[in-house]
Amino acid sequence: MDLSKASGADKLNICRKYTIGGAFLLPFLWLTNFAWFFREAFLAPAYPEQAQIRRLVIISGIGSAIWTVALLTWFCVYQVYRPTWGELGDRLSFSLPRGTLIVALGMSSSAKPVATSPTPDAAAAAAKENPLANLMDAEESRLISCLPPRLPQRGFDVYVTKRTNFPAQLLRCRRLLRRPPHLCWVHGLGAAVPRAANLALQLADELTSQPAVYTSTVACTDRLLHELNEDAQGQQQRQRLKSALHIRLEAKPSAASASGTAAAT
């Protein structure tokens, strides 16, 4: 619409409608109203309806400015604190990175899940199969005991959290890359994704070839203990989705042999 051809009454009517419409949680109407009628309110020659249009334009400008500041503040808070909000942060996310973990990790659909609470004999067999298991800290052990069955728990899988011992996990990954099959998988869930990427970058600079990166969404379960009555306690479980990062690191043959020679000497 060409405002230069509209009468003062028509301009006031349109400006008033945009101002009222913006009050219904439509700040874009306020912004449009401010930009569209700014010249008519402050720069055009005086006419009877100009004072009312100026007042509505000022209201629209203030409203759109408040909305802009509020949205920018919310965007910054969301980006910084979303990983710490748990289930609420995931529900507020418009989209989550998704992938097919079974395909990405080369696992068959018939693969048997590893028991989360192994028997003493199974623990001894696992320790014999994975001599580096004693390098796993308590935090990673607790995490592995709560993993969903579809996540791998092989000898060369390293799970990173915000509280795991970073230098110890870095040393363990280096030793895994020096031993056959010179392979290591680094996994990070939720807020530990940047930490897992940092661990992989530290290794990529020294021993590994080009890392292969996969993403997935893992269904995690929170066990919330609550008292049912004075004599009994129960567990209530709720499920939430967590973004996960899986990085496959494979040692270069030359780097692996050189590291093995250096370790032997």
C-alpha positions in Angstrom: 0.0 0.0 0.0 1.3 3.5 -0.9 0.9 5.6 2.2 1.4 8.8 0.1 -2.0 8.2 -1.6 -3.9 7.3 1.6 -5.8 9.8 3.7 -4.8 10.7 7.2 -7.8 8.7 8.6 -6.8 5.6 6.7 -3.2 5.9 7.9 -4.3 6.2 11.5 -6.7 3.2 11.1 -3.9 1.0 9.7 -1.4 2.1 12.3 -3.8 1.5 15.1 -4.6 -2.1 13.8 -0.9 -3.0 13.7 -0.3 -1.6 17.2 -3.3 -3.6 18.6 -2.2 -6.7 16.7 1.3 -6.6 18.1 -0.1 -6.7 21.6 -1.3 -10.3 20.9 2.3 -11.7 21.1 3.0 -10.6 17.5 6.1 -8.4 17.9 6.8 -8.5 14.2 3.7 -6.4 13.6 5.1 -3.8 16.0 8.4 -3.8 14.1 6.6 -3.5 10.8 4.4 -0.7 12.1 7.4 1.2 13.4 9.4 0.9 10.2 6.4 1.6 7.9 5.0 4.7 9.7 8.2 6.3 11.0 8.4 8.7 8.2 4.7 9.6 8.5 5.0 10.2 12.2 8.2 12.2 12.4 9.3 13.4 8.9 6.1 14.1 6.9 4.4 17.5 6.9 2.0 18.0 9.8 -1.6 16.8 9.4 -4.4 16.3 12.0 -3.8 12.6 12.6 0.0 12.8 12.8 0.1 13.2 16.7 -1.9 10.0 17.2 0.2 8.1 14.6 3.3 9.3 16.3 2.2 8.0 19.7 1.3 4.6 18.2 4.6 4.4 16.4 6.5 5.1 19.6 4.5 2.4 21.4 5.3 0.0 18.6 9.0 0.9 18.7 9.3 0.4 22.4 7.4 -2.9 22.2 9.5 -4.3 19.4 12.7 -3.2 21.2 11.6 -5.0 24.4 10.8 -8.2 22.5 14.2 -8.1 20.7 16.1 -7.8 23.9 14.0 -10.5 25.6 14.5 -12.9 22.6 18.3 -12.3 22.4 18.6 -12.8 26.2 16.6 -16.1 26.0 18.7 -17.3 23.0 22.0 -16.7 24.9 20.7 -18.4 28.1 19.4 -21.3 26.1 22.6 -21.9 24.3 24.7 -21.7 27.4 22.6 -23.6 29.9 20.6 -26.0 27.8 22.9 -29.0 28.5 22.4 -28.6 32.2 18.6 -28.6 32.0 18.4 -32.3 31.3 14.9 -33.4 30.1 13.6 -29.9 30.0 16.4 -28.7 27.7 15.7 -31.7 25.3 12.0 -30.9 25.2 12.6 -27.3 24.4 14.9 -28.2 21.5 13.3 -27.8 18.1 15.5 -30.6 16.6 18.0 -33.1 18.0 20.8 -34.7 16.0 19.7 -38.2 15.1 21.5 -41.2 13.8 21.4 -45.0 13.6 23.9 -46.2 16.2 23.7 -49.9 15.3 24.6 -49.1 11.7 27.2 -46.5 12.6 29.1 -48.8 15.0 28.9 -51.8 12.6 26.8 -53.9 15.0 24.4 -56.4 13.9 20.8 -56.3 15.1 21.2 -59.8 16.6 24.2 -58.7 18.7 23.7 -59.7 22.3 23.7 -56.8 24.8 26.4 -56.9 27.5 25.1 -57.4 31.0 25.1 -54.2 33.0 25.7 -56.2 36.3 28.3 -58.9 35.5 28.9 -61.8 37.7 32.4 -62.3 39.3 33.3 -64.9 36.6 32.2 -62.6 33.8 34.1 -59.7 35.4 37.2 -61.8 35.6 36.8 -62.9 31.9 36.3 -59.3 30.9 39.4 -58.2 32.7 41.4 -61.0 31.0 40.0 -59.9 27.6 40.7 -56.2 28.3 44.0 -55.7 30.2 43.4 -52.0 30.2 40.2 -52.2 32.2 42.1 -51.3 35.4 42.7 -47.8 33.9 39.0 -47.1 33.9 38.1 -44.7 36.7 35.1 -45.1 39.0 33.0 -42.4 37.2 33.2 -44.2 33.8 32.5 -47.5 35.5 29.3 -46.1 37.0 28.3 -44.7 33.7 28.8 -48.0 31.9 26.7 -49.8 34.5 23.7 -47.6 33.6 24.1 -47.6 29.8 21.3 -48.9 27.6 22.0 -52.4 26.3 22.2 -51.2 22.7 25.3 -49.1 23.5 28.6 -51.1 23.0 30.7 -52.0 26.0 33.8 -53.4 24.2 37.3 -53.3 25.4 38.2 -50.3 23.1 35.1 -48.2 24.0 35.8 -45.1 26.1 32.9 -43.2 27.6 33.5 -39.6 28.5 31.6 -37.6 31.1 32.1 -34.2 32.6 33.6 -35.8 35.7 35.8 -38.5 34.3 39.6 -38.2 34.6 40.6 -36.6 31.3 44.4 -37.3 31.5 43.7 -40.9 32.5 41.3 -41.5 29.6 43.8 -39.8 27.2 46.5 -42.3 28.4 44.1 -45.2 28.1 43.1 -44.2 24.5 46.8 -44.0 23.5 47.5 -47.4 24.9 44.5 -48.8 23.1 45.8 -47.3 19.8 49.2 -48.9 20.4 47.7 -52.4 20.9 46.1 -54.5 18.2 43.7 -53.8 16.6 44.9 -50.2 17.1 41.4 -49.0 17.4 39.5 -46.8 19.9 35.9 -45.5 20.1 35.3 -42.3 22.1 31.7 -41.8 23.2 30.1 -38.7 24.7 26.5 -38.2 25.8 24.7 -34.9 26.5 26.8 -32.3 28.1 30.0 -34.4 27.6 29.9 -34.1 23.8 32.4 -31.2 23.7 34.7 -33.1 26.1 34.6 -36.2 24.0 35.4 -34.2 20.9 38.4 -32.6 22.7 39.7 -36.0 23.7 39.5 -37.2 20.1 41.3 -34.1 18.9 44.1 -34.7 21.3 44.6 -38.2 19.9 44.1 -37.2 16.3 47.1 -34.9 16.5 49.4 -37.7 17.7 48.4 -41.2 16.7 45.3 -41.6 14.6 44.2 -41.2 11.0 41.2 -39.2 10.0 38.5 -39.8 12.7 35.1 -41.1 11.7 32.3 -39.1 13.5 28.8 -40.3 14.1 25.9 -38.8 16.0 22.8 -40.5 17.5 20.0 -39.9 20.0 20.1 -42.2 23.0 17.1 -42.9 25.2 18.3 -42.6 28.8 16.5 -43.5 32.0 16.6 -41.5 35.3 15.9 -43.5 38.4 14.1 -41.3 40.8 14.0 -42.8 44.3 10.9 -41.8 46.3 9.3 -43.2 49.4 6.0 -44.9 48.9 5.3 -45.3 52.6 7.3 -45.5 55.9 8.4 -49.1 55.3 9.0 -49.3 51.5 10.8 -47.4 48.8 10.2 -47.6 45.1 11.8 -46.4 41.9 10.1 -44.3 39.3 11.7 -44.3 35.9 11.3 -41.7 33.3 12.8 -41.6 29.8 14.5 -38.8 28.0 16.5 -38.3 24.9 20.1 -37.3 24.9 22.3 -36.3 22.0 25.4 -38.5 21.6 28.7 -38.3 19.8 30.7 -41.4 18.7 34.2 -41.0 17.3 36.1 -43.9 15.8 39.9 -43.5 16.0 42.2 -45.9 14.3 46.0 -45.7 14.6 48.2 -45.2 11.6 50.3 -48.3 11.1 53.5 -46.3 11.1 52.4 -44.3 14.2 51.3 -47.4 16.0 54.6 -49.3 15.3 56.6 -46.3 16.3 54.7 -45.9 19.5 55.1 -49.6 20.3 58.9 -49.4 19.7 59.2 -46.4 21.9 57.2 -48.1 24.6 59.3 -51.2 24.4 62.5 -49.2 24.7 
